[in-house]
Amino acid sequence: MNKHLLLLPVGLAVTLGGLALAQSAPEGIDLEAIRERAAEHADDAQALSTNVRQRAEALTEDAQAIQAQAQAIAQPMRTPSRQSRPTPSSTSTR
């Protein structure tokens, strides 16, 4: 049991070490230049996001309208009248 308890801190240390290495930037990559270029295009990204959201909302409204129409058409089909059903005596063959 003591061996299992010893593995827990070792595993935690290895995991934290891996995370620390993953956070460091490799040589030759200028993170500040990347951030500056990303900031230059932030307005374009926001405009694209707004456009996509508006189109999605319009499509959602269209889909809901079509669904309502389909349900209105299907409603009479779900409740058949008794007169349209054939009676057992009229379907029997002699």
N, C-alpha and C positions, 0 to 999 in steps of 0.2 A: 504494500500500500504506500509506503514511503517513496518508492520509485515513481509511482504515478503522480504523487504530489510534487516531486522534483521536476518532472517533465512539464508541468504547467508553467512555471516561471521561465523555463528555457524556451518553450514554444512561444510565449508572450514576447520574450526578448527578441527572438528571431523575426517575429511578425512586425514588431515595432521598428527593428532595423531595416527590414525590407521596405516599409512605408517611408522611412526617412530617406532611403536611397531613391525611391521613386519620386520624391518631391524635388530633388536637386536637378538643375538644368544641365544637360550635356554640353560639352565644349562646343563652341562655334555657333550657338544659337543665341540670338539677341532677343531676349524676352521683352525688353522695353520697346524695341522696334515693332514687334508683333502686336503688343498692346496698343501702340500708337496707330497702327494701321487698322486695327479692329475698331478703335474709337472713331476713326475717319468714316467708317462705314456703318456706324450705329444708326444714323438717321435712315439710311437705306433699309437696314434690317427692320427698323420699326415700321416704316412705310409698308414693307412687304408683309409683315405680321398683321398690320391693320387691314390690308387688302384681303389677305387670306381669311381673316376672321369675318369680314363683311360678306365675302362670297359664301363662306360656310353657313352663316346665318340665313342668307337668301335661299340657299339650297335646302336648309332645314325647313324654312317656311313653305317652300314648294312641296317638299316631301310630305309635310303634315297636311297640306291642302289636298294632295292626291290621296293620301290615306283616308281623309275624311270623306272624299268622294267615293272611294272604293267601299268604305263601310256603309255609306248611304245606299249604294247600289246593291250591296250584298244583304242588307237588312231584310228586304222583302223576300229574298230567296231563302232565308233562314226560317221563316215562319210560313210554311205552305198552308194554303187554305184547305178546309176539309172537302170542299167541292171538287177540287182538282184531283183528289186521290181516287183511284179506281176502287170500287166496292168489290168484295169477294164474289158476290153473285154475278157481277158483270164480267168478270174475268174467267169464270169457269167455262170449260169446253165440254160439249156434250156429244 
